[in-house]
Amino acid sequence: MCFEAAVGRIKFNNILFSYLSSGKLIVEKISFTVKGGKTIILVGQSGSGKTIVLNLLQHFINPNKGNIKINS
């Protein structure tokens, strides 16, 4: 899975996400920055949280802790 920061930058700060209904921890302490015009690739086993990271970026879901900053 890959995505590109079109302008500015995207910064994930110490993101933690778990489904509240099950309490299952999906993403823990994820931090990275993507500068505008750069592409990153997320690689991992099935179920490791790659799609969750993309859904967090698109605000389909919100992190339990941490924050995502775009163009700041």
Residue frames as a rotation matrix with the C-alpha (Angstrom) as fourth column:
MET 1
0.597 0.802 0.000 0.00
0.802 -0.597 0.000 0.00
0.000 0.000 -1.000 0.00
CYS 2
-0.590 -0.805 -0.071 1.44
0.805 -0.593 0.035 3.41
-0.071 -0.037 0.997 -0.83
PHE 3
0.668 0.743 0.038 0.32
0.742 -0.661 -0.115 7.00
-0.060 0.105 -0.993 -0.60
GLU 4
-0.354 -0.778 0.518 1.78
0.829 -0.518 -0.212 10.34
0.433 0.355 0.828 -1.56
ALA 5
0.046 0.273 -0.961 1.76
0.659 -0.732 -0.176 13.68
-0.751 -0.625 -0.213 0.24
ALA 6
0.430 0.208 0.879 0.64
0.885 -0.288 -0.365 16.03
0.177 0.935 -0.308 -2.55
VAL 7
0.190 -0.363 0.912 1.54
-0.004 -0.929 -0.369 19.30
0.982 0.066 -0.178 -0.82
GLY 8
0.391 -0.051 0.919 2.98
-0.852 -0.399 0.341 20.28
0.349 -0.916 -0.199 2.53
ARG 9
-0.721 -0.609 -0.331 3.53
-0.421 0.764 -0.489 17.29
0.551 -0.214 -0.807 4.76
ILE 10
0.561 0.802 -0.205 1.71
-0.346 0.452 0.822 14.60
0.752 -0.391 0.531 6.70
LYS 11
-0.590 -0.769 0.246 2.85
-0.525 0.133 -0.841 13.84
0.614 -0.625 -0.482 10.23
PHE 12
0.533 0.633 -0.561 1.65
0.060 0.633 0.772 10.93
0.844 -0.445 0.299 12.37
ASN 13
-0.323 -0.634 0.702 2.51
-0.659 -0.382 -0.648 11.58
0.679 -0.672 -0.295 16.03
ASN 14
-0.940 -0.193 0.282 2.53
-0.342 0.564 -0.752 8.59
-0.014 -0.803 -0.596 18.39
ILE 15
-0.146 0.949 -0.278 -0.71
-0.887 -0.001 0.461 7.11
0.438 0.314 0.843 17.00
LEU 16
-0.951 0.044 0.306 -2.50
-0.118 0.864 -0.490 4.39
-0.286 -0.502 -0.816 18.96
PHE 17
-0.243 0.914 -0.324 -5.65
-0.930 -0.124 0.347 2.75
0.277 0.386 0.880 17.60
SER 18
-0.990 0.097 0.102 -7.76
0.067 0.962 -0.265 -0.09
-0.123 -0.255 -0.959 18.93
TYR 19
-0.370 0.929 -0.026 -11.33
-0.018 0.020 1.000 -1.14
0.929 0.371 0.009 18.30
LEU 20
-0.568 0.160 0.807 -13.26
-0.786 -0.396 -0.475 -0.09
0.244 -0.904 0.351 21.41
SER 21
0.495 0.867 -0.061 -15.75
-0.818 0.489 0.305 -2.95
0.294 -0.101 0.950 21.10
SER 22
0.796 -0.233 -0.558 -13.08
0.208 0.972 -0.109 -5.65
0.568 -0.029 0.822 21.28
GLY 23
0.846 -0.531 0.059 -10.22
-0.322 -0.419 0.849 -3.69
-0.426 -0.737 -0.525 22.87
LYS 24
0.567 -0.648 0.508 -7.89
0.749 0.662 0.009 -5.32
-0.342 0.376 0.861 20.34
LEU 25
0.286 -0.588 -0.756 -4.83
-0.192 -0.808 0.556 -3.11
-0.939 -0.013 -0.344 19.83
ILE 26
0.841 0.084 0.534 -4.27
0.482 0.331 -0.811 -2.64
-0.245 0.940 0.238 16.08
VAL 27
0.323 -0.735 0.597 -1.72
0.401 -0.465 -0.789 0.19
0.858 0.494 0.144 15.77
GLU 28
0.830 -0.088 -0.551 0.63
0.532 -0.170 0.829 1.20
-0.166 -0.982 -0.094 18.59
LYS 29
0.383 -0.703 -0.600 3.05
0.105 -0.612 0.784 4.14
-0.918 -0.363 -0.160 18.77
ILE 30
0.197 -0.262 0.945 3.23
0.975 0.155 -0.161 4.85
-0.104 0.953 0.286 15.04
SER 31
0.540 -0.106 -0.835 5.15
0.019 -0.990 0.139 8.04
-0.841 -0.091 -0.533 14.18
PHE 32
-0.292 -0.672 0.680 6.39
0.855 0.134 0.500 9.18
-0.428 0.728 0.536 10.78
THR 33
0.159 0.269 -0.950 6.49
-0.170 -0.940 -0.295 12.23
-0.973 0.209 -0.104 8.51
VAL 34
0.017 -0.095 0.995 5.94
0.936 0.351 0.018 12.35
-0.351 0.932 0.095 4.75
LYS 35
-0.510 -0.264 -0.819 7.16
0.034 -0.957 0.288 15.49
-0.860 0.118 0.497 3.01
GLY 36
0.490 0.765 -0.419 5.13
-0.335 -0.278 -0.900 16.93
-0.805 0.581 0.120 0.12
GLY 37
0.468 -0.232 -0.853 5.76
-0.877 0.000 -0.481 15.22
0.111 0.973 -0.203 -3.22
LYS 38
-0.684 -0.727 0.061 7.22
-0.725 0.668 -0.171 12.10
0.084 -0.161 -0.983 -1.57
THR 39
0.392 0.759 -0.519 5.72
-0.631 0.633 0.448 8.63
0.669 0.152 0.727 -1.63
ILE 40
-0.511 -0.509 0.693 5.93
-0.838 0.475 -0.269 6.03
-0.192 -0.718 -0.669 1.13
ILE 41
-0.049 0.443 -0.895 5.09
-0.436 0.797 0.418 2.36
0.899 0.411 0.154 1.04
LEU 42
0.006 0.136 0.991 3.64
-0.974 0.226 -0.025 0.46
-0.228 -0.965 0.134 4.00
VAL 43
-0.133 -0.152 -0.979 4.66
-0.500 0.863 -0.067 -3.18
0.856 0.481 -0.191 4.03
GLY 44
-0.618 -0.093 0.781 3.53
-0.761 0.319 -0.565 -5.85
-0.196 -0.943 -0.268 6.44
GLN 45
-0.961 0.276 0.029 1.65
0.277 0.956 0.098 -9.06
-0.001 0.102 -0.995 6.95
SER 46
-0.272 0.951 0.143 -2.09
0.119 -0.114 0.986 -9.29
0.955 0.286 -0.082 6.51
GLY 47
0.621 0.638 -0.455 -3.77
0.546 0.064 0.835 -7.82
0.562 -0.768 -0.309 9.58
SER 48
-0.231 -0.828 -0.510 -0.77
0.967 -0.136 -0.218 -5.69
0.111 -0.544 0.832 10.62
GLY 49
0.153 0.424 -0.893 -2.65
0.638 -0.733 -0.238 -2.37
-0.755 -0.533 -0.382 10.34
LYS 50
-0.821 -0.517 0.243 -1.73
0.503 -0.452 0.736 -0.99
-0.271 0.727 0.631 6.89
THR 51
-0.323 0.789 0.522 -5.34
0.621 -0.240 0.746 -0.24
0.714 0.565 -0.412 5.94
ILE 52
0.491 0.453 -0.744 -6.00
0.868 -0.326 0.374 1.25
-0.073 -0.830 -0.553 9.39
VAL 53
-0.398 -0.712 -0.578 -3.17
0.570 -0.686 0.453 3.75
-0.719 -0.150 0.679 8.81
LEU 54
-0.888 0.111 0.446 -4.78
0.367 -0.411 0.834 4.79
0.276 0.905 0.325 5.49
ASN 55
0.095 0.995 -0.029 -8.23
0.739 -0.051 0.672 5.04
0.667 -0.086 -0.740 7.11
LEU 56
0.228 -0.120 -0.966 -6.78
0.836 -0.485 0.257 7.20
-0.499 -0.866 -0.010 9.89
LEU 57
-0.791 -0.603 -0.100 -5.22
0.440 -0.676 0.591 9.49
-0.425 0.424 0.800 7.31
GLN 58
-0.734 0.570 0.371 -8.54
0.242 -0.291 0.926 9.90
0.635 0.769 0.075 5.50
HIS 59
-0.834 0.354 0.424 -10.38
-0.551 -0.477 -0.685 10.48
-0.040 -0.804 0.593 8.83
PHE 60
-0.102 0.780 -0.618 -12.67
-0.334 0.558 0.760 7.49
0.937 0.284 0.203 8.28
ILE 61
0.624 0.177 -0.761 -11.67
0.630 0.462 0.624 6.57
0.463 -0.869 0.176 11.82
ASN 62
0.579 -0.413 0.703 -9.96
-0.532 -0.845 -0.058 8.52
0.618 -0.341 -0.709 14.61
PRO 63
-0.330 -0.768 -0.549 -6.98
0.071 0.560 -0.825 7.46
0.941 -0.311 -0.130 16.72
ASN 64
0.615 0.455 -0.644 -7.49
0.635 0.199 0.746 6.62
0.468 -0.868 -0.167 20.39
LYS 65
0.581 -0.524 -0.623 -4.31
0.311 -0.565 0.765 8.58
-0.752 -0.638 -0.165 21.18
GLY 66
-0.505 -0.840 0.198 -1.88
0.603 -0.178 0.778 10.73
-0.618 0.512 0.596 19.24
ASN 67
0.433 0.654 -0.621 -2.60
-0.059 -0.667 -0.743 13.05
-0.900 0.358 -0.250 16.34
ILE 68
-0.058 -0.352 0.934 -2.22
0.952 0.263 0.158 13.45
-0.301 0.898 0.319 12.61
LYS 69
0.182 0.044 -0.982 -1.15
0.013 -0.999 -0.042 16.82
-0.983 -0.005 -0.183 11.24
ILE 70
0.178 -0.057 0.982 -1.51
0.963 0.215 -0.162 17.75
-0.202 0.975 0.093 7.60
ASN 71
0.115 -0.249 0.962 0.24
0.622 -0.737 -0.265 20.82
0.774 0.629 0.070 6.16
SER 72
0.961 0.172 0.217 1.28
-0.046 -0.672 0.739 22.19
0.273 -0.721 -0.637 9.54
